[in-house]
C-alpha cells in the first residue's frame, strides 16, 4: 500500500460508522438513487446507524468506472477520474490518488459484497449528495452539473464590465472598482466569441475556469485567455479572482484599405482628428494641465471622477503625475483607421520616455491604437492600446487544472 501521502477524513458524514452489516439492514422501502437527474436501477442503497451505503462495484460500474479485484493483495480497485481508489474488506484504511485515508470503522460487507458510504465515494468523485428522507430518494449531482450556461454568461459579462456586481464577497478588487456605464462603440465587431477551455470544480459552489476571448473589430484583432476563480453566492455565480495569462493583438488584414477609404471619402475630417491628437500630446509633454484636460475625453473624465474610491479627481491625478514624473511621448506614422460620428481610432507609433523612470528617449517604442471621442466641437484623446504588449504565461498555469 502506498504511503506517499496520509489523509484524514475528519468530516463525520464521510466516515463509516459500523462494522459488518447484514442484508436485513436495508430499509423496508427501497431507496431510489438518482445521478445527474437520471435514475440508477439495480442499485439499492442501505442505511445503518445513520450512514448510507452503496455497493462499491455495482455503483462504479453503473457510472462507467472500471473495478478490478486482485486476489494476491485482496484489494478492490476502481479508477475514478483517472486516479486509483483502492479498498480492502474489513480494513479501516482506503487509498485514493496515492493518498491514504483512515476511517472510524472498517469497510463493511453485505452478502459477500463490499459496500462503501455514499458520501465518501461522492467526495472522491466530486459529487454533491442530497437525501430526501420523505421520498426515500438520494440525489447525486456532479460538481458543476448544469451550471455551464450560467458560468459562461458570467465570464462574458465580466469581460465587458468587471464591476462589483459580478464579484464575490471574497474578491479583493471589489472595494476598488465601481460599476461603469458600458460604452457602446461605433466600431464594428467582426467576431466576438467566448469559449471555456477548462473547468475544474473544487466544490459544488466553487470552480476554476480557463476562458478564451476572441475580440476582433474593424481596427484591432485580439485573443485573450483568462483564468477565473468563481463561486456561487445567493444562487448566482460570482468572480472571486481573475488574471490574464495570454494576450495576442494584431491589426486586421484590411486595415490599409480602411485607411485608404477614409482618406478618399473624409480626408478633411481625418486631418482634424490627427491635428487634435497632436495637440493633446503637445499639451501633455508640456505638462499643461488645463490644455491636456481640454483635449481629454469628457466621458473618460466623467467615469474617473464618478467611480474613484477617493475624492481625487482626474485633474488632481494629472497634476500630481506632472509634479512627480517626466513622461514624454513622440507620435509618428499616425493614420486614422476608423472615423465615426463620435468615435475615431488612430494607428500610430508611440515613443515613450521618462527620466524619473530611467527610460531614455528612443529606448521604448511601440505600436498603438489610440481611441478618440468627439465632444465639445473637437476630437479628444480617450485611451491607447499597446499592440506590441503581447504575452504568454499560460504554460505556468496549466498544472492548476491537473
N, C-alpha and C positions, 0 to 999 in steps of 0.2 A: 504494500500500500504506500502510495506516495506521501511524503511528509514535507513537501516543499513549503506549504503554507498552512497554517492552522486557523480555522474559522470557527466562530461560536455563534450558534443560533440562540440569541438571548430573548427573542420575542416569543412569549408563551404560546401564541396561536400557531407558531410554526413547528412546535415540538411534538413528539409522540408522548402520549400521556398514559399508556398502558401497555402491558406485555401480552402474551398470547390471547387472541380474541377468537371466539367460536362463531360458527355460522349463524346461530340464533341471536347474535348481537345486532343483526340487521333490523331496521325499523319495520313495523308491520306493513306500512305503506311504502313501497319503493320510492327512493329519492330520484327525481329526474335530474339529469345533468345536461346543461347547455354550454357549448363552447363557441364563442363568437356568434351567438344567436342561433346556432344550429344544434339540434338535439342529438346527443350521442346515445345510440341504442346498444343494448348488450352489456352495459356497464352500470352497475348499481352501487353507488357509494353507501358506506355503512358508517354508523356513528357509535362510538364507545367513549364513555366518560367525557362527553362534550367535544370530542375530536372526530372529524370526518375523515374517512379513509377511502382510497380508490385502489383497485388492483393495478399494480405497477405496470406489468407487461401489457395488459389489455388497454389501459389508458394511453400509454405512449404509442402503441401500435395504431390506435384509433386516430391519433393526431399526426400519424405519418412518421413517427420516430422508430428507429430500429432498436430492438432489445436482444441481447445475447446472454448466454449462460456459460460460464467457464467451470467445468466440472473439477478442474485441478485446484483452482483458488476458491471455488464456491461463490464467486461473485456474480452478480447480475448487473449488466451494464447497458445503459441506454445513451444514445448520442442526442443531446439536447442543445440546439442552436450551435452545433459544431463542437461542443465540449462534452467530455465523458462524465456521466453521472453513474456512480458505482455504489451499490448497496450490498449488504450481507444479511441474510436472515438471522435474526437473533442478536445482531450487533447493535450497539448504540452509537455507531460511527458511520457516516456516509462521506463520499468523496465527490466533489464536483469541480471540474476545471482545475484539477491538481491541488485543490484546497480541501482540507478535512473539516468536517462539521460534527460536533459532538451533540447528541440528543439526550434528553432526560431519561428516556427508556429505550429499550431495544426495538428494532424494526419488527413488525408483527406479521403473523402468518394466519390465514383463514382458509381452511380446507385445502391445505397444501399450496396455497397461492399467496405470494408476497403482496402485502398492502402497504401503502405509504400515505401519510397525511396529505390531503389535497392542497392545503395551504402551503405546505413545504414544497411540493412539486411545482405548484403555481409560482412560488417565489423564484425558483430557478428558471422557469420558463418565461418569466416576466408577464404573468397574467394576474389580473385582479380577481378576487373571489367575492361573490355576494350570495349569501344563503338566505332564501325566503322560507322560513320555517312553516308558515301558514300554508304555503303552496307545496311544501316538501320539494323544493326546486333549488338547485345551486347553479349559479351562472359564473362562467369564467370568460373574461374578456382580455384579449391580448392588449398589452400597453399600447395605447395609440390607435386601437381599432376604431375605424370610422371617424378619426379625427383629422385625416389628411386634408380635407377641403377647408376646414376651419383654420388650420395652421397655414395653408397656402394663402388664404385670404389675409391672415395677419402679416406675413412677410411681404406680401405685395403692397399692402397699405403702408407698412413701415418704411419701405424703400422711398416712397413719395413724401411721407410726412412722419418722421420719427419723433413724434411728440409724446408727452407723458401719459396720454390716454391709452396708448398702446404698450406702456411699460408696466412691468410687475412691481410689486411693493418693494422688492429687494434690488431693484435696478438703481445703481448709484448715480446714474445720469439723470434720473427723473427730477431731482431737485435743481438741476441747472438748465433745463430747457423748458420752453413753453410751446403751446400749440401755435403753429404758423398757418396763416391763410394760404391754402395751396395755390400756387401760381399756375395759371393756365397759359401755357406758352403758345405763341403763334407758329412756332417752328414745327413743321410736320414730322410726326413719328413714323418711320418706315418699318420698324419692327420692335415690339416690346414683348418679351416673354420672361416668365419666371418658372424655374424648374428646381424642384427639390431633388438633389442628387443622393443625399444620405440622410437617414433619420435614425437616431438612437434614443430609445426611451429608457430612462433610468427608474421611472416610476409611472404609475398611471397618469400622473399630472405633471410630469417633468420630461423634457426631451432636449436633445442637442441636434441641430439641423444644419446641413450644408446646402446652401442655396446658390444657384447661378442666375444672374440677371443679364439678359441681352437687351440693351437700350440703344437702338440705332435711330438717329434723327437725320434731318436733311443736312446738318452741319457736323455731326460727330457720331461715330460708332463706338460703343463701349461694351465690354464684357466684364462683369464684376462678380466675384464669388465671396460670399459672406457666411460666417458661422454664427449661428444663434443658439443661445440657451433660452428656452421658453418654459413657462409653467402655466398651469390653469388656476385662475383665481375667480371665485364667484361665477363659475360656469363659463368663463371666457379665457382664451389663450392670450398670454401677455409675454413680452420680451424681457427676460432678466438681464441679458448681456448680449452684445454683438460685436463682431470685429471682421473687417475685410481681410481676406488672405490672398486675393488675386485681383489684379486690375490691368486691363489692356485697352488702350484707346487709339483710334486712328481716324483719319479723315475719310469720308465716303468717296467711292470711286469717281463719282460725278461732280466732285467739288469744283473742279476747274470750269466745268460747263455752267455751274451755278454762278460763279464769278463773272463769266462772260456775259450771261444773260442779264445780270444786274447792271453791268456797265453799259450794255446796249440800250436797255429799257429805262433805267433810272440813274443815269450817270451823275447828274447834279445832286440828287439826294444822297447817293452813296459817298460823294465827296464831302458832303456836310457831316455825315456820320464820322468819317475819318478825321475831319477837322476838329470836331467836338471831342473825339477821343484824344487827339494830340493835346488839346487844351487841358484836359483832365490831367494827363501825365506831366505836363509842364507845371501846372499848379502844384501837383504832388511833389515833384522834385524840388520846387522852390519852397516847400513846406508852408504854402499859403493855405491856411486852414479854411478861410471863407470861400476862396475860389475853388478849392478841392471839393468842399461840401456842395457848392453851386452846381458842379458837374458830376455829382454822385447821385445814383438812382434814388429818387424820393421813396420808392417802395422799400428799398433796402434800409434806408434810414428809419422809416416808419416801423418796420418789423424789428429792427435792432432796439429801438427805444421802447417799444411795447413789450418786448419779450426778455429783456435783460433782467437777471435776478437782483441786480444792484440798481442804484439810481444813476449810474454813469451813462450818459448819452453818447451817441456816436460822435458828436462834436468833441466831448470830453476825451473819448478814447483816441480820436485822431490827434488832438492837441498833445496828449501825453506821449503818443507814439512819436510825433515830430520832436518832442523835447528829449527823448531817450535814444532815438535811433537816427541813423543817417542813410536810410534806404533811398536808392535811386533806381529808376527804370529807364531803359532806352528801348524805344519802339521802332521796329523796322519791318519791311516786307509786309506791311499791313494791307489787307484787302477784305472787302465786305463779301461774306459768303451767304448771308441771308439778310433780307430787308423787308420787314413787315410794316404795319401801321404804327405799332407801339413798341416793337422789339426788333433789334438788329443783332447780328453776330459778325465778329471780325476775326479773321485768322491772321496771326502775326507772329513775329519772333520778338521775344522779350529778353532783355539782358538786365539782370538784377545784380546790384552790388550794395554793400553796407559795411563801412569801415568799422562800425561798432561790433560787427559780427565776423570781422577778419575776412570778408569776401570782397576782393578787389574787383575793379572794373574789368570786365572781359572774362571772369572766371566762371560765371554761371549764365548760360543761355538756354532758353527752352522755347518750344513752340507752344502757342496758346490759342484757345478760342475765348474771345472776350465778348461777353453778352452786355448789351446796352438797352436802356429804356428811354423811350421818347416821352418827355414831360416838360412842362414849362417852356414850350416852344424850342426845345433843343434836345440833343441826344446826350444821355448821361451814363457814365460807367456803372455797371452793376456788379459783375463778378467775372473772374477769369478762371479758366481750367487749364492746367498744365498737361498738354497732350503727351509730353515725354515722361510723365510721372507714373509709368507702368511699374508694377512689382509683382513678385510671385513668391509667396511664403506658404503655399498650400501644402507642400511636401511635409513640412514640420508638424502639421496638424492632422494628417491622415490617421495617425495612430490613435487619436482620440475616439475614432469610430470603430476600432477593432476590439 
